[in-house]
């Protein structure tokens, strides 16, 4: 009875927040890594997007208007990582705050010697435990020039920030999301990601060009987030350059985007 009620409620939500065909096709055109997925994947992605829009609250800041185009662009990219996991992974927050451009945040950190450093950081997005999640539209949007639609870019702020949400589901931003399989699975994950992060940092220090954003060298949790970006946006190149991380992420997300 409970499952039937849940299905009924989900169907009602999908109907109330149905995505118009023209807007869905435009979203796929603008984000080609989405369009490459199978028809079955896209049907499920579209359903999840409607449920996402039904459960989250978008807020525009300083006069920024969150149009249907904006909300669906965010929803489609946010739902891709949880295509097999389910939207429950995003239950920990409700609000999505949209700015027109990057936000300057004041930071205050204390180093190992007890000295406090204050600085400004420009953010294209930020995920906080319990929400809200912040995004800058100019970092999410793509050009309206059709000639640019086919060009993949590994940078994807939506997937990056939602990867942090997934990572923090257990309360910690440490590059280790909650895993099936208990302590053995966690130990195996840490063994792989720590080794791959150290290798990645060595490549960055040596001045090598990397598919994954060099920002991943800041901390293992950032390495996880930028690796997830590459996994979904440029899977073939990611699989070739980072096979161990690709396999790790494919197992966790229960997806193999390279196969599409």
N, C-alpha and C positions, 0 to 999 in steps of 0.2 A: 504493500500500500504506500509506504514512504517513498520507494523508488518511483512509483507511478506518479505520485504527487510532485516529486522533484522534476521528472520529465515534463509534466504538464506546465509547471512554472517556468522551466527553461524555454519551452516552446512558446509560451506567451511572451516572454522577454525577447526572444528572437523575432517574433512577429512585430512587437511594438518598436523594436530598434532595427528593423530590416534595412539593409544597405542597398540603395538603388543600384541597379546594374551599371549605369553609366559611371557612377562614382567609384564603384568597385573596380571596373575595368581601367579607369584612369589611375587608380592607386597601383594596380599591377603594372601598368605601363611605366609609372614613375619609379617603381622599385622593382627592377627586373629580377632580383634574387628571389622575390616572392613569386613572380610569374613562372619561374622555372619549375615550380613544384607540380606534382601530379594533380589531376582533376579532383581526385578524392581528398588530397591534402588541402587543396584550395577550398573545397566545399566545407571541410571541417574548420579551416581557418576563418572563413566567413561567418560560420555559426558562432565560433568563439569570440569573434570581434563584436557581434551583436550582444552577446552576454557580457563582454567587457564593458561596452558602452552603457549597458543597463546597470552595472554594479559600481562604476567609478564616476566621480564627479570632477569635471574639468572646470578650471577657473583661469580666466585670462587676467593678466596683471597690467596695470598702467594703460588701459584702453585696448589691449590686444583682444581681438575677437576670435573666440574658438568656434570656427565654422565646422560644418560637417566634414569638409575636406581635411581640416586639421585633425579632428578627433579620429577619423577613420585611418589616416596615415599613421598616427601614433598607435592606435589599437592593432592594426594589422602587423606592425613590426613587433609590438609587445607580445602578441599572442603566438608568434612563431616559435619561440623557445619552449612554450608550454603546450605545443600542439599535441604531444603524447602524454604530458604530465597532468594537464588539467588546470583550469583557472584557480583552483584552490590554492595554488602556490602564490597567488597575489592577494590572498584574503587579508593580509596584515595591514593593508592601507586602503584608503578610498580616494583621496585627493590627488589630482594631477594638475600641477600649476604650470601654466604656459606663459612664457615671456616672449616678446618679439625678438630679442637678441640676447647675447650673453649677459650674465649677471656677475657683478663684482662682489665677492664675499670677503669679509675681513677675517683673517685667520690669526690664531694665537697658539703657539706651540712652545713647549719647554724642552730644551735639549738635555743630553745626558749630564751636562755640568750644571743644570739648574737655571740656565740662562733662558729668558723668555724672548721669543722672536715674534714680532707682529708683521704681517704682510697682507697684501690684497691678492686674491686669486680670481681669475676670470673663469666662469663656469658655463659650459654649454648644457649641463645637466647635473642633477644631484639626487641620489636616493638616500633616504633616511629611514631607519627602522621605525615602523609605525606610520610612516608617511609624514607629509605628502611627498610626492616625487615631482621634481622640477625639471622642465625641459625648455630650451630656447628654440623657438620655431625656425630661426634662420639656420640652425644646425641640423634640423630635421628635414626641412624642405629641400626639394631638388629643383633644378632649372626647368623652366617650361620649354626649353629648346629641345625638340625631339632628337636632335643629333647627339645629345648628351645622355639620353635615357639608357643607352646600351652600355655605358661605361660603369663598371663596378668600382666602388670605393670601399676599402675595408672599414674606414671610419663610419660608425653608426651609433649615434648617441642614444637612441631609443633602446636598442638591444643591449648596449653597454650598461645603462642604468637599470634595466630590468634584470640583467645578469646579477647585479648587486642585490636586487630584491630577492632573487632566488638564493644567492649565497647567504643572505642574512635571515633566511627563514628560521634558522636555528638560534638566532640572536647574535651571531658572530659574523663579522665581515672578515673572513680569513682564507677565502679561496677554496673552502671545503663546504659545499652545500650538503644538506641532509641526504644521507645515502641509505638505500636498502642494503642489508647485509651486515649491519652492526659494526663492531670495532674492526673486524678484518677488512671490510670494504673501505673504512675510513683510513686505515693504515696503508692500504694499497694506493688509495687516491693520493695521500700525502707523499708517499714515496715517489710516485710518478710526477706530480705537479711540482714538487720541490726541486727534483732533478732537472726538469724541463725549464723551470724558471731560472735556475742557476746557469744553465747553458745559454738561455736567452740573454741574461744579463752580461755574460761573457762576450756574446756576439755584439751587443750594444756597445760595450766598453771598447771593443776592437774596431768600432766604426762601421760595422757591417750594416747593409740595408736589410730590413726585415719586413715580411708581410704583415706581421702583427705590429701594432703601434708601439714604438719604443717606450711610450708611457707605462707599459706593462712592467718595465724595470723598476718602477717606484716601490712596488710591494707585490707580494704574491696574490693578494686579492685583486689588484689592478691587472695583473697578468691573466688571472682567470677571466675578468670582464672583457679585456681586449681579445683574448683567445676565442671567447664566445662570439664576439663580433665577426672575426674572421671565419669561424666555423660556419656561420649562417650566410654571410655575405659573399665570401670567396672560398667555398668549400674545396674545390679542386686544387687550388693553389695551397690552401691550408694543409690539406692531406699530404701534398708533396713535400712541403717545407717542415711541417710539424706533425709527423705521423703518429707519434705517441700521444700528443695532446688531442689530435683528431679522434683517435680511438677511444680515449678517455671520455671525451665529450659526447661522442656518438653513443656510447654505452649509457651515459647518464640521461641524455635527452631522448634516447630511444629513436633517434633519427640518423639518417645517412644522407645528408643533402648533396653530397658528391654524386650520388647515384641518379640524381634527377637531371 
